[in-house]
Amino acid sequence: ELGKVDEGGGGTIAYILANLGAEVIDCGVGLMGMHSLYELCSKADLYSTYKGYKAFFESR
């Protein structure tokens, strides 16, 4: 499942890489009001995302 990329609009190149056989995942900090004038993000979510990325890259 790659989301609603077939409906047009924004997105990433994840679906292109997946079609080429790469294992991909799109991940990021949860935001409220993405692409609006005022995006909101919880400091706890931001920190948790940082810790997750750090743990992932340190395990490689």
N, CA, C and O of each residue as an XYZ file, in Angstrom:
240
protein
N       0.850     -1.181      0.000
C       0.000      0.000      0.000
C       0.888      1.234      0.000
O       1.716      1.412      0.894
N       0.719      2.061     -0.976
C       1.548      3.255     -1.106
C       0.746      4.535     -0.949
O       1.206      5.600     -1.361
N      -0.428      4.459     -0.373
C      -1.225      5.658     -0.184
C      -1.980      6.027     -1.443
O      -2.209      5.185     -2.311
N      -2.361      7.266     -1.539
C      -3.196      7.735     -2.644
C      -2.368      8.437     -3.717
O      -2.771      9.484     -4.224
N      -1.221      7.873     -4.062
C      -0.363      8.522     -5.049
C      -0.996      8.524     -6.430
O      -0.631      9.340     -7.277
N      -1.945      7.617     -6.669
C      -2.573      7.575     -7.982
C      -3.606      8.680     -8.174
O      -4.128      8.849     -9.276
N      -3.904      9.428     -7.128
C      -4.872     10.516     -7.223
C      -4.209     11.848     -7.558
O      -4.891     12.870     -7.627
N      -2.915     11.855     -7.763
C      -2.226     13.083     -8.129
C      -1.844     13.904     -6.914
O      -2.053     13.485     -5.776
N      -1.288     15.068     -7.162
C      -0.878     15.932     -6.066
C       0.561     15.672     -5.681
O       1.361     15.183     -6.480
N       0.875     16.009     -4.442
C       2.245     15.876     -3.950
C       2.650     14.438     -3.746
O       2.068     13.528     -4.336
N       3.624     14.239     -2.931
C       4.094     12.892     -2.655
C       5.599     12.834     -2.658
O       6.287     13.854     -2.684
N       6.086     11.627     -2.631
C       7.525     11.401     -2.644
C       7.852     10.443     -3.780
O       6.970     10.027     -4.531
N       9.102     10.105     -3.894
C       9.510      9.153     -4.928
C       9.474      7.717     -4.419
O       9.975      6.811     -5.085
N       8.887      7.503     -3.247
C       8.862      6.160     -2.666
C       8.196      5.153     -3.595
O       8.687      4.034     -3.744
N       7.097      5.531     -4.217
C       6.405      4.582     -5.089
C       7.238      4.233     -6.321
O       7.142      3.119     -6.836
N       8.048      5.167     -6.794
C       8.921      4.892     -7.936
C       9.996      3.897     -7.525
O      10.265      2.936     -8.246
N      10.611      4.125     -6.368
C      11.631      3.204     -5.880
C      11.038      1.833     -5.587
O      11.684      0.815     -5.840
N       9.813      1.789     -5.054
C       9.155      0.512     -4.783
C       8.908     -0.249     -6.079
O       9.060     -1.470     -6.122
N       8.531      0.460     -7.126
C       8.317     -0.190     -8.422
C       9.609     -0.721     -9.015
O       9.577     -1.596     -9.881
N      10.742     -0.209     -8.566
C      12.044     -0.698     -9.015
C      12.569     -1.819     -8.122
O      13.673     -2.320     -8.335
N      11.780     -2.213     -7.122
C      12.157     -3.337     -6.270
C      12.779     -2.961     -4.940
O      13.140     -3.847     -4.165
N      12.917     -1.681     -4.653
C      13.508     -1.263     -3.379
C      12.469     -1.370     -2.268
O      11.279     -1.147     -2.490
N      12.932     -1.711     -1.077
C      12.059     -1.690      0.089
C      12.076     -0.268      0.636
O      13.131      0.240      1.017
N      10.927      0.367      0.676
C      10.856      1.777      1.061
C       9.797      1.993      2.123
O       8.881      1.189      2.294
N       9.947      3.095      2.828
C       8.938      3.544      3.776
C       9.006      5.066      3.833
O      10.091      5.647      3.861
N       7.866      5.689      3.849
C       7.788      7.134      4.063
C       7.485      7.350      5.530
O       6.525      6.790      6.061
N       8.280      8.141      6.171
C       8.015      8.410      7.582
C       8.433      9.840      7.897
O       9.307     10.414      7.247
N       7.796     10.385      8.893
C       8.095     11.748      9.293
C       7.301     12.112     10.521
O       6.495     11.327     11.020
N       7.537     13.293     10.993
C       6.847     13.787     12.177
C       5.396     14.097     11.817
O       5.111     14.680     10.771
N       4.498     13.700     12.694
C       3.088     14.017     12.475
C       2.843     15.517     12.578
O       3.294     16.164     13.524
N       2.137     16.059     11.615
C       1.834     17.490     11.596
C       0.338     17.705     11.485
O      -0.379     16.905     10.884
N      -0.115     18.782     12.065
C      -1.499     19.198     11.905
C      -1.507     20.411     10.986
O      -0.783     21.376     11.225
N      -2.306     20.368      9.957
C      -2.383     21.491      9.030
C      -1.216     21.546      8.071
O      -0.733     22.632      7.749
N      -0.749     20.385      7.603
C       0.391     20.368      6.695
C       0.086     21.209      5.453
O      -1.010     21.132      4.898
N       1.037     21.990      5.035
C       0.976     22.876      3.877
C       0.045     24.071      4.087
O      -0.295     24.766      3.129
N      -0.363     24.310      5.312
C      -1.137     25.517      5.586
C      -0.165     26.611      6.031
O       1.044     26.388      6.078
N      -0.681     27.760      6.349
C       0.192     28.840      6.812
C       0.827     28.518      8.154
O       1.943     28.956      8.434
N       0.125     27.752      8.991
C       0.614     27.437     10.329
C       0.552     25.937     10.566
O      -0.492     25.406     10.947
N       1.664     25.257     10.342
C       1.731     23.832     10.638
C       2.018     23.668     12.119
O       2.807     24.424     12.687
N       1.394     22.702     12.740
C       1.599     22.443     14.160
C       2.232     21.081     14.352
O       1.880     20.110     13.682
N       3.184     21.028     15.293
C       3.867     19.779     15.600
C       4.083     19.709     17.102
O       4.481     20.695     17.724
N       3.828     18.570     17.673
C       4.074     18.371     19.096
C       5.571     18.193     19.336
O       6.240     17.471     18.597
N       6.091     18.846     20.363
C       7.506     18.667     20.708
C       7.786     17.221     21.076
O       8.867     16.707     20.793
N       6.816     16.558     21.708
C       6.991     15.149     22.078
C       7.077     14.278     20.824
O       7.891     13.355     20.769
N       6.244     14.561     19.815
C       6.301     13.808     18.562
C       7.623     14.039     17.845
O       8.218     13.103     17.310
N       8.078     15.277     17.834
C       9.348     15.606     17.192
C      10.498     14.871     17.866
O      11.360     14.312     17.189
N      10.515     14.867     19.187
C      11.582     14.196     19.920
C      11.513     12.681     19.724
O      12.546     12.032     19.565
N      10.322     12.123     19.735
C      10.173     10.682     19.525
C      10.641     10.282     18.127
O      11.263      9.234     17.955
N      10.345     11.111     17.134
C      10.804     10.836     15.777
C      12.321     10.881     15.713
O      12.945     10.021     15.091
N      12.914     11.875     16.349
C      14.373     11.977     16.409
C      14.979     10.718     17.028
O      15.932     10.153     16.493
N      14.421     10.283     18.159
C      14.952      9.089     18.826
C      14.800      7.852     17.946
O      15.689      7.000     17.913
N      13.690      7.751     17.241
C      13.478      6.613     16.344
C      14.475      6.585     15.204
O      15.053      5.540     14.907
N      14.685      7.740     14.556
C      15.668      7.818     13.472
C      17.065      7.499     13.987
O      17.821      6.772     13.343
N      17.401      8.045     15.148
C      18.730      7.823     15.727
C      18.950      6.341     16.005
O      20.004      5.797     15.676
N      17.963      5.685     16.609
C      18.080      4.255     16.907
C      18.215      3.442     15.623
O      18.993      2.489     15.568
N      17.464      3.814     14.596
C      17.535      3.092     13.326
C      18.926      3.196     12.717
O      19.509      2.182     12.331
N      19.462      4.401     12.626
C      20.751      4.575     11.972
C      21.910      4.052     12.809
O      22.930      3.647     12.251
N      21.782      4.049     14.124
C      22.841      3.486     14.964
C      22.852      1.964     14.903
O      23.878      1.345     15.185
N      21.727      1.352     14.541
C      21.663     -0.109     14.480
C      22.180     -0.655     13.160
O      22.295     -1.869     12.997
N      22.488      0.208     12.230
C      22.929     -0.246     10.904
C      24.413     -0.403     10.853
O      24.959     -0.777      9.815
